[in-house]
Amino acid sequence: MTYAYVFGPVASSRLGRSLGLDLLGRRICSMDCLYCEVGSTDTLTTERAPWVPADVLLGELAQWAAEHPERPDHLTLGGSGEPCLNSDLATIIAGCRRIMPGVPVAVLTNATLLDRADVRADLASADVVLPSLDSLVESEFRRINRTCGGITAHAVAGGILDFARDFSGRIWLEVLLLQGVNDTPENLALLTDFVRELAPDRVDVTTLSRPGTWPGARPADRETLAAWRTALSAAARPAGGHAVPAAAAPSLTGRTAPDAPSTGPSSADAGHAGGLTPDGMPRITNGATTGTGPDVATDVVESLRRRPQTVGQLAQALARPEDALRAEVETLARAGRIRPVTDGLTHSASGEVFWTARHAETGE
């Protein structure tokens, strides 16, 4: 069966073997972030609607579960935009629990709707919520996140705090830095105070690891990332008592930089007997295949349609040998089904080419 709204599982350094659910179906969001790897937002809105109806999404998930007896480590609600914009969110979370009992439900969110009581109530049934907040300096927030209407950093921060007061699950805060945009001392000071008040279970400080929407977006340097991770993890630990050190917490989220480098394992990786790759990603050995062919080609094209990736990132995400995927990528490129990224960030820090399926087949 071909799935429109269920994708993966992918290897996540935070969530382990993560099966993704796309609650939007296309690029519908309350932000149009400079760094977003899925491309520029098509519908910029704060209006909630059943963008992908619960019965459709849960029907796909039930079919996937019937065809794949091995369960993922997490069901991750995200997709091509802000999942809280789906007004069927609570029904979808409940359906996930019914279809895959015992599998934790994680929700990736830009937190722009958490000032609304109905959204907080819908989200409260999740096991893990991963809100993002990139800057508390209003001018930086507007520049990097390009929000819908009058959304402010202050309102987003307040919504996260309101949600956390009554939420019994885990909160993993994410901050993404762009060089020369939001990596300022002022922002670090404000976010340090915020983290101290929020006391999240975990703080992830990440940067661009794939091409973003804005060709000029550049990753923060290692020294800046290290300083921010040290400061924010220290701020979280005294209040929460159990925050994961940010230096050991790379990002693997639907919205931004899924394969940001890691300096150590996280608790979500513990179930993978294969350990970690040199980039800090889980090395999955169970169920990995070795060949090429139609199924592999489809997986590669679908993955690259969602976000640009290097061959190494594809190997990690699809749990397949890198040599086999490199051969498949070359075949698909010759056939015109994928192409190298030519604007902005075209190569990884290690010099690998970023590939994309956008513009190659569909003209997106």
HUTAFEN-V766738 format. One record per residue. RES is the residue in one small letter. OMEGA is omega in radians with two decimals (999 if undefined). NEAR is the number of other ideal C-beta (glycine too) atoms within 12 Angstrom. Layout:
# HUTAFEN-V766738
res=(RES,RES)
omega=(OMEGA,OMEGA)
near=(NEAR,NEAR)
This chain:
# HUTAFEN-V766738
res=(m,t,y,a,y,v,f,g,p,v,a,s,s,r,l,g,r,s,l,g,l,d,l,l,g,r,r,i,c,s,m,d,c,l,y,c,e,v,g,s,t,d,t,l,t,t,e,r,a,p,w,v,p,a,d,v,l,l,g,e,l,a,q,w,a,a,e,h,p,e,r,p,d,h,l,t,l,g,g,s,g,e,p,c,l,n,s,d,l,a,t,i,i,a,g,c,r,r,i,m,p,g,v,p,v,a,v,l,t,n,a,t,l,l,d,r,a,d,v,r,a,d,l,a,s,a,d,v,v,l,p,s,l,d,s,l,v,e,s,e,f,r,r,i,n,r,t,c,g,g,i,t,a,h,a,v,a,g,g,i,l,d,f,a,r,d,f,s,g,r,i,w,l,e,v,l,l,l,q,g,v,n,d,t,p,e,n,l,a,l,l,t,d,f,v,r,e,l,a,p,d,r,v,d,v,t,t,l,s,r,p,g,t,w,p,g,a,r,p,a,d,r,e,t,l,a,a,w,r,t,a,l,s,a,a,a,r,p,a,g,g,h,a,v,p,a,a,a,a,p,s,l,t,g,r,t,a,p,d,a,p,s,t,g,p,s,s,a,d,a,g,h,a,g,g,l,t,p,d,g,m,p,r,i,t,n,g,a,t,t,g,t,g,p,d,v,a,t,d,v,v,e,s,l,r,r,r,p,q,t,v,g,q,l,a,q,a,l,a,r,p,e,d,a,l,r,a,e,v,e,t,l,a,r,a,g,r,i,r,p,v,t,d,g,l,t,h,s,a,s,g,e,v,f,w,t,a,r,h,a,e,t,g,e)
omega=(3.05,-3.07,3.12,-2.98,3.07,-3.11,-3.11,0.09,3.03,-3.14,-3.11,3.13,3.07,-2.98,3.13,3.13,-2.93,3.06,-3.05,3.04,-3.13,-3.08,-3.07,-3.13,3.05,-3.00,3.14,-3.03,3.04,3.08,3.02,-2.93,3.13,-3.00,-2.97,-3.06,3.14,3.11,-3.10,-3.13,3.09,-3.13,3.14,-2.99,2.94,-3.11,3.08,3.12,3.07,-3.02,2.89,-3.06,-3.10,-3.08,3.12,-3.11,-3.12,3.04,3.08,-3.12,3.11,3.12,3.12,-3.12,3.13,-3.10,-3.06,-3.10,3.12,-3.06,3.06,3.08,3.10,2.83,-3.01,-3.12,-3.12,3.08,-3.00,-3.12,-3.08,-3.04,3.13,3.04,3.10,-3.09,3.06,-3.03,-3.10,3.12,-3.14,3.11,3.12,3.12,3.08,-3.14,-3.13,-3.07,3.14,-3.13,3.12,3.10,-3.11,3.11,3.10,3.14,3.04,-3.09,3.03,2.99,-3.10,-3.10,-3.06,3.01,-3.13,-3.10,-3.12,3.12,3.12,3.13,3.13,-3.04,-3.02,-3.10,3.09,3.09,-3.13,3.05,-3.08,3.13,3.08,3.05,-2.99,3.11,2.99,2.98,-2.97,-3.13,3.08,3.13,3.13,-3.08,-3.02,-3.03,3.05,-2.99,3.06,3.01,-3.02,3.13,-3.14,3.07,3.14,-3.14,3.12,3.12,3.12,3.11,3.11,3.14,3.11,3.14,-3.06,-3.07,-3.07,-3.05,-3.10,3.14,-3.11,3.08,3.10,-3.10,3.09,3.04,3.09,-3.10,2.95,-3.12,3.08,-3.12,-3.08,-3.13,-3.03,3.06,3.13,3.13,3.12,-3.13,-3.13,-3.14,3.07,3.09,-3.14,-3.14,3.12,3.13,-3.09,-3.08,3.13,3.08,-3.05,3.03,3.08,3.04,-3.02,3.02,-3.09,3.04,3.09,3.13,3.10,3.14,-3.13,-3.11,-3.13,-3.12,-3.13,-3.13,3.01,-3.11,-3.05,-3.12,3.11,3.12,-3.12,-3.13,-3.14,-3.13,3.12,-3.09,-3.05,3.08,3.09,3.13,-3.10,-2.95,-3.09,-3.09,-3.09,3.09,-3.05,3.14,3.07,3.11,-3.03,3.14,3.12,-3.01,3.10,3.14,2.89,-3.06,3.13,-2.96,-2.94,-2.91,-2.94,-3.07,3.10,-3.07,3.12,3.04,3.11,-3.09,3.02,-3.10,-3.13,-3.10,-2.93,-3.08,-3.07,-3.08,-3.11,3.13,-3.07,3.00,3.10,3.11,3.08,3.13,3.10,3.06,-3.07,-3.14,-3.13,3.03,3.12,3.13,-3.02,-3.00,3.03,-3.14,-3.05,-3.11,3.12,3.14,3.12,3.13,-3.11,-3.11,-3.13,3.13,-3.13,3.04,3.13,-3.10,3.06,3.13,2.94,3.08,3.11,3.11,3.07,-3.14,3.12,-3.07,-3.06,3.13,3.12,-3.12,-3.06,-3.12,3.14,3.14,3.11,3.10,3.13,3.12,3.12,3.11,-3.13,3.12,3.11,3.14,3.12,-3.11,3.04,-3.14,3.04,3.00,-3.06,-3.12,3.04,-3.12,-3.04,-3.12,3.07,3.13,3.13,3.07,3.12,3.11,2.97,3.12,3.11,3.02,3.09,-3.13,-3.10,-3.09,-2.95,-3.09,-3.14,999)
near=(16,15,28,24,38,40,37,38,38,41,48,48,47,47,48,39,42,43,38,46,48,38,50,42,28,26,34,33,44,40,44,33,42,38,49,42,43,43,34,26,29,20,23,25,28,28,20,25,21,22,33,36,22,30,16,26,38,30,23,32,42,22,19,32,27,13,14,22,10,18,25,39,37,39,46,47,52,51,39,37,42,50,50,50,41,41,24,30,43,29,24,44,39,21,30,41,21,20,30,31,14,15,31,31,43,40,50,46,45,47,47,43,41,40,25,27,15,16,34,31,20,34,43,28,27,39,30,40,46,48,47,48,47,52,37,34,28,24,17,31,36,27,27,43,43,28,32,26,16,15,33,25,36,21,26,40,35,25,33,41,29,26,35,32,17,17,30,16,23,30,41,50,50,44,56,47,46,39,25,21,33,40,32,27,16,19,35,32,19,29,44,31,20,36,43,25,24,39,28,43,34,41,46,50,50,45,41,45,45,47,39,37,34,26,17,20,32,24,34,36,18,19,14,28,37,22,23,39,42,24,30,42,37,22,32,37,23,15,22,26,11,19,33,34,28,41,31,28,44,46,46,50,49,44,50,43,45,48,43,43,37,38,24,20,27,36,26,39,33,18,26,31,14,22,19,28,27,16,31,33,43,39,28,35,19,20,19,25,20,18,16,24,18,13,16,29,31,24,34,39,33,33,43,43,34,38,43,44,43,36,36,34,42,46,37,42,42,39,36,36,24,28,17,26,38,24,24,37,41,21,21,35,24,14,17,13,26,36,26,27,30,18,20,25,35,20,22,28,23,16,11,28,29,37,39,40,35,33,21,26,20,16,8,18)
